[in-house]
Amino acid sequence: MKRIFKISSIMALCAATVPVWGQTCQTREEVPDPVKTAVETAAQQVFDQASRGDTNAIRANSIASLQSNFNGIAAAVNDNKPAFSAARPQLRATFLLDTGATPSPDGRFYCGVFGAAGMAPNGAEFEIPGLAVGKYAIVIQDFIGSKGPYALSTIFQDTGGWKLAGFYVRPEAAVGHDGLWYLQRARDYKAKGQNHNAWFYYVKSWDLLAPVTFMDSRLLSKITQESTGIQPKDIPAGSALSYSANGKTYNITEISVFPTDNTFDLSIKYSVPSTTDFNATVADARNLANAYATQYPELKDAFNNVWAHAIDANGGDVAGLVTLKPAGK
């Protein structure tokens, strides 16, 4: 499961790799009150600054390495101004991470109780390799603004005071529906044997329910387990694949969900030597989109449009469109 939304990364520093490590994670219920108050106050402050578009104030209260590489966060704040508009945050969760003296190379933090049934409802697992030795806090806030529901996850590092080390804004709905709605539709499609539709809806469900991509929870883990084994073979999984249609072979690099304000579309990306001949490339892309939609008529139940994007080595992107059903259907 992955996301193509614009986010900024934690400013990870190299850490010593030693065979023994003792990193820990505490849930909100376990975090000492003074620490909890300090980090949640800092998170609220960052939210307020982001809602005003005050990137200078956010930068001033960030760790040094983030201040020197702040473009990602500035872009995330500016790109999401409509989302923050008139929004009020609600705290969802707080976690306190401690790398110990020798951080684990894989950067895995297990928060809460893990038993035979897996993690507890308030538990989580984070995978953040490369963190420098120290203490970190992750605060997740949900908010609803003029563009719908979103999650803001802020990460802080204790540097004699809690300084911002990561900033992530992610939508919690697409085309008017939340992640649980997409999860139920994925299950319905899976029951019908429509594995293409089921897979894409599982991916979208996970995407909307995950506040950050490096986190796992009991619900996210369940989505991953349910979708295991149904990923169609003609969907790229980490590397490009060949797809034959129209008497030619296409080098498909990505197939993903592409929601707009009022349509839920499928996007196919494939590599081509050149996009110089625009009209011919559009026709070729449309042929690919049509071939894929024809091969899998089930897509009409789940998507409004299929886009095929021909992309050359210089970044040229020419798209062909096939409409499956009108918007709102």
C-alpha positions, 0 to 999 in steps of 0.5 A: 500500500502506498500513497502519492500525496505530497508529504514531507519526510522526517529529517532522519540522521545516521545512527550507529548500528550495533547488534543490541538495541533497546528502543521503546514506544509508549501510547498516550495512556502510558506517556507521563503527563508533563511530556504529554502536555508539552508535545500535544501543546506543541502539536496544537501550536503547529496546527494553528500556525499551519491553518494561518499559513505561517510557515516562518513560525513553523520553521523557527520551531523545527529541528536544525536539519529540518530548518535547512531543508524546509521546502517540503513542509512549506509546500505541504502547508501551502498546498493544503490551505483549503483543507485547513480553512475554518478547521478545528482539530481533534486529538486522535493519538499520541506516541512517545518513541525512544531509540535508546542508546543503540537504535534498531537498524530497521527502525521498528517501534512497537507501541502498546500491548501485543498479544496472541490476537495481535496489537491492542486497539490503541496500539501501533507499529512504526517503521522509521529506519535511520533515526538519530539517538533520542526521544521522539513524539508522534501526535495525530490530529483529525480535522474537518475543513472546507475540503472535508476530513484530513489527518495531520501527523506531527513528529517532534524531537526532544532537543532540550524542548520539543521541536518539529521533525516531521509534518504530514497532511493526508485526506481521510475521504475521497469523492465523499466517502471515508476509508471504512466505506471503501473497505466495505466496498472492497469486501463486497467486490471480493465476495463477487470475485471482482479482484481488480475492483477489490484490490484497488478499493482495499488500497484506497481504504488503507490509504485513507485510514493510515495517517502516515505511510510508515504506521501500522495499526490493528485495522490497517493490518486487517486490511493488508491481511484481507487483501493478501492473495488477491492482487491481480498479476497485471498490476505492477508490484515494485517493478514494471510489467509487460501488458499485451493488447492491440497487437503490441506490448506496453511497459506498464509502470504503475496502475493506481486509483485517481480520485477527483472532486466528483469522479473515482478514476483508474490511472495507468502509467506506461513508458514510451520512447517519445511523446513528440507525436502528440496525436499518435500518443493520445490515440495509443494511450486511449487504446491501452485504456480501452483494452484494459477496460474491455478486458475487465468489464467489472471496472465499470462498477467501480470507476468513472474513467480509465486514464492511460498516461504515456510517459517518456524519459524526459518526463513528457506525459500524454494521457488518453481517456476512456469514460466508463460511466458519468460522474456521480454514478 
